[in-house]
Amino acid sequence: MPMHDWTKVAAGIFHAFHHRWISALSDALNGGKLSPDHFALPE
């Protein structure tokens, strides 16, 4: 898949994908995957 090789896609596309991926991971973790005293923040 070209998205896995950042050299094959435009910089803006990879940047947008990376930001959305980080947000999705944070949302999933904060949706009940972590213990109540922990939370994930996107950097």
DRENPA-3360 file (N, C-alpha, C; in nm, 2 decimals, always signed):
BEGIN
1 = MPMHDWTK = +0.08/-0.12/+0.00/+0.00/+0.00/+0.00/+0.09/+0.12/+0.00 ~ +0.07/+0.22/-0.09/+0.15/+0.33/-0.10/+0.16/+0.42/+0.03 ~ +0.05/+0.42/+0.10/+0.05/+0.50/+0.22/+0.16/+0.46/+0.32 ~ +0.20/+0.33/+0.32/+0.30/+0.28/+0.41/+0.44/+0.33/+0.37 ~ +0.45/+0.37/+0.25/+0.58/+0.42/+0.21/+0.56/+0.57/+0.18 ~ +0.60/+0.65/+0.28/+0.57/+0.80/+0.27/+0.64/+0.87/+0.15 ~ +0.74/+0.80/+0.09/+0.81/+0.86/-0.02/+0.73/+0.85/-0.15 ~ +0.62/+0.77/-0.15/+0.53/+0.75/-0.27/+0.41/+0.84/-0.27;
9 = VAAGIFHA = +0.38/+0.92/-0.17/+0.26/+1.00/-0.16/+0.31/+1.15/-0.14 ~ +0.22/+1.24/-0.17/+0.25/+1.38/-0.15/+0.26/+1.41/+0.00 ~ +0.35/+1.50/+0.04/+0.37/+1.53/+0.18/+0.24/+1.57/+0.25 ~ +0.15/+1.64/+0.19/+0.03/+1.68/+0.25/-0.06/+1.57/+0.28 ~ -0.07/+1.47/+0.19/-0.15/+1.35/+0.21/-0.10/+1.27/+0.33 ~ +0.03/+1.25/+0.33/+0.08/+1.17/+0.45/+0.06/+1.24/+0.58 ~ +0.08/+1.37/+0.58/+0.06/+1.45/+0.70/-0.08/+1.44/+0.75 ~ -0.18/+1.46/+0.66/-0.32/+1.45/+0.69/-0.35/+1.31/+0.75;
17 = FHHRWISA = -0.30/+1.20/+0.68/-0.33/+1.07/+0.72/-0.27/+1.05/+0.86 ~ -0.15/+1.09/+0.89/-0.08/+1.08/+1.01/-0.16/+1.14/+1.13 ~ -0.20/+1.26/+1.10/-0.28/+1.33/+1.21/-0.41/+1.26/+1.24 ~ -0.48/+1.22/+1.13/-0.61/+1.15/+1.15/-0.59/+1.02/+1.22 ~ -0.48/+0.95/+1.19/-0.45/+0.82/+1.26/-0.42/+0.84/+1.41 ~ -0.34/+0.94/+1.44/-0.32/+0.97/+1.58/-0.45/+1.00/+1.65 ~ -0.53/+1.08/+1.59/-0.66/+1.12/+1.66/-0.75/+0.99/+1.68 ~ -0.75/+0.90/+1.58/-0.83/+0.78/+1.59/-0.78/+0.69/+1.70;
25 = LSDALNGG = -0.65/+0.68/+1.71/-0.59/+0.60/+1.82/-0.63/+0.66/+1.96 ~ -0.61/+0.79/+1.97/-0.65/+0.86/+2.09/-0.80/+0.84/+2.12 ~ -0.88/+0.85/+2.03/-1.03/+0.84/+2.05/-1.06/+0.69/+2.09 ~ -1.00/+0.60/+2.03/-1.02/+0.45/+2.07/-0.97/+0.43/+2.21 ~ -0.86/+0.48/+2.24/-0.80/+0.45/+2.38/-0.89/+0.52/+2.48 ~ -0.94/+0.64/+2.45/-1.02/+0.72/+2.55/-1.16/+0.67/+2.55 ~ -1.20/+0.58/+2.46/-1.33/+0.52/+2.45/-1.35/+0.40/+2.54 ~ -1.26/+0.38/+2.64/-1.28/+0.27/+2.73/-1.17/+0.17/+2.73;
33 = KLSPDHFA = -1.07/+0.19/+2.65/-0.96/+0.09/+2.64/-0.86/+0.11/+2.75 ~ -0.85/+0.23/+2.81/-0.76/+0.25/+2.92/-0.83/+0.25/+3.06 ~ -0.75/+0.23/+3.16/-0.81/+0.23/+3.29/-0.86/+0.37/+3.32 ~ -0.96/+0.39/+3.41/-1.02/+0.52/+3.44/-0.92/+0.63/+3.48 ~ -0.81/+0.59/+3.54/-0.72/+0.70/+3.58/-0.61/+0.74/+3.47 ~ -0.63/+0.69/+3.35/-0.54/+0.72/+3.24/-0.62/+0.77/+3.12 ~ -0.55/+0.85/+3.04/-0.61/+0.90/+2.92/-0.51/+0.93/+2.81 ~ -0.55/+0.92/+2.69/-0.45/+0.95/+2.58/-0.48/+1.09/+2.52;
41 = LPE = -0.37/+1.15/+2.49/-0.38/+1.29/+2.42/-0.30/+1.28/+2.29 ~ -0.35/+1.33/+2.19/-0.27/+1.34/+2.06/-0.17/+1.44/+2.08 ~ -0.05/+1.42/+2.03/+0.06/+1.51/+2.04/+0.05/+1.62/+1.94;
% end
